[in-house]
Amino acid sequence: MNEEVRALIDYRMEEARDSLEEATILLQRQKARGALNRVYYAMFYAVLALLASRQLSASKHIEAFGGDCPFPSGIR
């Protein structure tokens, strides 16, 4: 694994850790919706790190949905 990829993984994991820290603060303040949002982003950043570790691009996986992620009807 080259240094550039390692740096990207480290960066994404730091974003994930920061998001979890923010979620903890929000949850302590009884802001469940905001906490859940930050947990979602923590997972998102961790998945980006995982994809980077496999030298895969998230954009290629998004293209599999035609550039549009599937949502239940009426939700956008």
ChimeraX attribute file (.defattr): number of C-alpha atoms within 10 A of each C-alpha:
attribute: neighborCount
match mode: 1-to-1
recipient: residues
	/A:1	8
	/A:2	6
	/A:3	8
	/A:4	9
	/A:5	15
	/A:6	14
	/A:7	13
	/A:8	15
	/A:9	21
	/A:10	14
	/A:11	15
	/A:12	21
	/A:13	21
	/A:14	16
	/A:15	19
	/A:16	24
	/A:17	18
	/A:18	16
	/A:19	21
	/A:20	21
	/A:21	16
	/A:22	18
	/A:23	24
	/A:24	19
	/A:25	14
	/A:26	18
	/A:27	15
	/A:28	11
	/A:29	10
	/A:30	11
	/A:31	13
	/A:32	14
	/A:33	12
	/A:34	16
	/A:35	22
	/A:36	16
	/A:37	15
	/A:38	21
	/A:39	21
	/A:40	16
	/A:41	19
	/A:42	24
	/A:43	17
	/A:44	16
	/A:45	21
	/A:46	21
	/A:47	17
	/A:48	20
	/A:49	26
	/A:50	15
	/A:51	15
	/A:52	18
	/A:53	14
	/A:54	11
	/A:55	11
	/A:56	13
	/A:57	11
	/A:58	13
	/A:59	9
	/A:60	11
	/A:61	12
	/A:62	12
	/A:63	11
	/A:64	10
	/A:65	10
	/A:66	10
	/A:67	11
	/A:68	9
	/A:69	10
	/A:70	10
	/A:71	8
	/A:72	6
	/A:73	6
	/A:74	5
	/A:75	6
	/A:76	7
